[in-house]
Amino acid sequence: MRGNTNRRRAVITGIGAVTPLGPDVKSTWEALKEGRSGVGPVTLFDASTFPSRIAAEVTDESFKKYLPDVEHYSQAGRNTFFGIAAAMMAAGEAGLDHAVKDPRRFGIYFASGEGIADFRNLTTIVQNNWHGNGVEMPALLTQGARVLNPLRELEQEPNMPAGHLAAIFNAQGPNLNTLTACAASSQAIGEATEIIRRGDADIMLSGGAHSMIHPLGMGGFCLLNALSTQNEEPTKASRPFDRKRDGFVLGEGGGAVILEELEFAKSRGAHIHAEVLGYGSTCDAFRITDMHPEGRGGIASMRAALEDAGVSPEDVDYINAHGTSTLVNDRIETLSIKKFFKENAYETPVSSTKSMTGHLIAAAGVAEIIACIMTIQDGVIPPTINYENPDPDCDLDYVPNQAREAKVDVVLSNSFGFGGQNVCLVVKKFSK
């Protein structure tokens, strides 16, 4: 399949997003161009005893107007709300209302992490039934069956957003969920592209949604020392590639893209945003929390994506970096780019939109692909904000602090996740 010009082509005809920067694509993109941060103090729970007390929360809930029936999803989590709203935006923009004549040719490949959890009731039940050195299980189960909501317990499963989306759109084709950590929604888009290429569907709704801004989510990352503790200046905390970076900022949100087979899209007169030209997926096979020190996984993934796209490093006009603002990730991603792009590394703009959105985990990749699409359309590269203190190990052109006008046709988007997951996507301005 690599570089095969005879295969079916996958194009993007609709986009939708809910992010800490805004309740839709337009507001998010304007904030990215302005270099505005979406980070602030945690309000979704009491984080006063946590070492990291900041996050990038979705605060504008006007996205809920896109939900077909808010009450119907009353037991669902924030991730489901974000995912459905983003998908409704994308489908509406793509004009899918009357396009799907055969629902078996319409599929879902969506990334999502764990859903809602009833922390309050669960902790109360455990406390009530804690005796001596452990929990009295029969009593705990009895009280749990009486107190816990079964639908809410079901909504913890990561496949639930994909299931809800299939029901909403009557998508009877392939339905899959992926949870490869920070690479998840990029992987979902890549795999959805492959489904279209091999002819198993004509339309795929893809993307991802996630919210880990809760005690267990933030607590886990705090134990890993992965989060920034620059609590005094939240908007300055996410600073990818900066020498004073000290960890990522946890975010939340959702994004969706409508992928269609090119001839199918053309036959119905759909507007085409861009083409997914290349997809590469590898694993570091090293440590679950560290990238390989020589960047072998990232390099292999970038190589695979560009070979799949049939383009060379000098063809890439912009790289949307994984750029988490952690000491190791930013240094090794920079090293990977320099090793793979060689003399072109210093000529290619690289920026991290996580400096503004925070890290949306399973939704990060799709949010960044949408930013790449808007970069191609508007000819504006979003900046890496908070880049104030140069790091000798991170010496590329990170588009520091201010957006830059540029002609951009080919974009590489990097997503590197815990577990050693690496996914790279090449997106190109559509041409006949």
C-alpha positions, 0 to 999 in steps of 0.5 A: 500500500505504501505510496500506491497511487492506484488505491482509493483516496480518503478525503476530509469533508467535515470537521468539528471540535470542542476544546478548552479554547472554544466550543467549535472549530472557528473559536478554537482556531481564532484562539490558536492564531491569537496565541491564547491559552486555555489553561486555568485553575481546576474547577471540576473538582477540589484539587487543592491538595494536588501538586498540580492544580491547573488544567485546560477545561472546557468552560463554554458549554454552548456546544451542548446545542449540538446534542440531539437530546441532552436529557437522553445522555444524562448519565453519560460523561463529558467525553461523550458530550464532547464527542457527540457535539464534535461529530454533529458539527462535522456531519452537518458541515459535510452535509451528510443528512441525505448522503448515506443511502447505504448505512452499511457503508458508513462506519465509526472509528473513534478514540476515547478513554474511560468515561464517567465514574461515580467517585462520590458514591463509590468512595462513600460505599468503600468508607461505609464498608471498611472494617479493620484491614479491608472492605467487607465485600458482601455489604459493599456489593449490597449497598452498591447495587442500591446506590450506583446507577447501572447506566452510569457504570456502563458509560465508564466503558471507552467504546460507549461514545462510538456506540452512541455515534453509531446509533445517532447516525445509523452507521451500520458499517465498521465500528471500532474504538481505540485507546492508544493513549496520547496517539489514540485519535490520530490512530483512529483517523489513520485506521479509518483512512485504511478502511476507506482505502481498502473498500470496506466503507465509503464514509467514516466518522473518526476522531476522539474525545476524552476528559481525565480532569478528575481525582483519579486521572490527575492523581495518576499523572501526578504520581508519574510526575508528568504534570506541570506544577507551575500553578501560580501562572496557569497560562504560562505552564504549558511551554513546549521546548522551553528550557523551563518546562516541567510537565504537561497540562492536562486538558479535555475535549473532543474532535471529529472528522468526516472521511470519505472516499474521494469519488463518493465525495465528488459524486455528491458535490461535497466540499473537500477540506484536505486529503489524508495522504499518509499514515505511519504507526510504530511502537518504541518497544522500550519503556511504557513511560519513556520514548527510546533515547535515540527516538527510534519509534518516532523516526520509524513512524515519520518515515512510514507516514511519508513513504505512505504519502509518497512525499519526501521530507523536503515536501513537508511545509509544517510539522505539528509536534506532539510537543507535550512540554515534558523534559524527555518528550520535547528533547527526543521529538526534536532529536527524531525530527533532526535525525529524520529530516536532516538538513531540512529539519532547521528549515521546517517550521515546527509548533505545538498547539498543546502550548495553548490547548493543554494535552487532550490525551485521546482527543489530542491528535484529532484536535491537532489534525483540525489545526493542520487543516485550518493551517492549510486553508488559512495559510497561518501556522499557529505558534508555540506560546510560552517559548521564552528560554531557549533549550540547547537540546531543542533548537528548531524553528518552533514558531515562537509566541506569534502565528506566522503567515506561510503557504502550507500544502503538506503537513506532518502531525506527530502523536507519541503516546504512553506505552511507546505508541507512535502515530504520524499523519500526513495531510495535504491540500486537496488537488484533483 
